[in-house]
Amino acid sequence: MAIRTLEDQKELVQFCYGASGFAISLLAIRDHFPSLYERMDAVISKAHECTWKQGLIKNEPNLCHSITRDAFAFPPGSQRDHFLEDGTSEKI
């Protein structure tokens, strides 16, 4: 997976209005809409795929527009860990 900067990334995947933002938002409200589980899970899955495919955004770790934000779009596990490992101040 490539590490990209905001300047060279054509498709931004951001918390405010992007794939990881959809995943985080839908996961937060999912339990309140049991009749929509299948549809929400399909969107969450696509959001995870998009976030993973777009690579890491290389900028200061924060919860709005960064690797750290993207990490929390994923459930605990190897993908989240991968984003968190590259989201340290030292690596940025």
N, C-alpha and C positions, 0 to 999 in steps of 0.2 A: 504494500500500500504506500502510495506516495504521500509525502507531507507537502501541502500546498500553502501558499501565503494568500491573504485576502486579495492582493493585487492580481495574482495569476489565476484565480479561481473563477471560472465562468458561471457556474451554477452554485450559488451560496446555499449552504444547508444550515440555517440559523434557527435559534430558539424562537425568535419573534414571529417568523413567517416561513418556516421551512419544515423539512421532513422530521428532523429531530424534535422540533417544537410540537408538531402534530403527535408524535409518539408520546412525548412527556405529557401533553395535555389530555390525550385520550386515556392514557394509563391512569391519570389522576381521577378521571370521572367514570371509568369503565364500570366499576361496581354498582353504580347508580342506574345503569341501563342494561339489565340482564337480557332483554329482548334484542339488544344490538351487539351482543358479544361477538358473534361471528363476523359481522361487518366491521366492527371496530378492530378486531384481531387481524383481519385482512389488511386494513389500512396501516395498523401498527407494524405489521410484518413488512409491508412495502416501504414504510418510512425507515425501518431498520436497514433494509437493503440499500436504499438511496444514500443514507448517511454513511454506511460502510463503504459503498462504491465511490463516493465523492472524495474520500480520503480525509486526512486530518487538516484542520485549519490551524495554521501556525501563527498564533498570537498569544498575548498574555492570558494565562488561565483565569477564566471568570465564568459565571453561570449564564451569561447572555449570548455571547458570540465567540465560542472557543471550543477547543478539544474537550475541556471539562464539561461544558454543557452537553456536547454530543455523547459523552460517556454515560450520562445519566438518562439518556434515551433508551439505553440497553438494560436488560435485566442483569443482575450480578452474574458474572461469568467471564469467559475469555475475551469476548469482544469489548465489554466495559473495561476490563483490566488493560487491554491493549491501548485504548484511548487514554486512560488514566496514567499509564506508564509514560506516555509521550506528552502529557499535559503538565509537566513540572516546570517551574521557572528555569531550572538548569537546562532543560532540553529546548525550551523556547528561546 
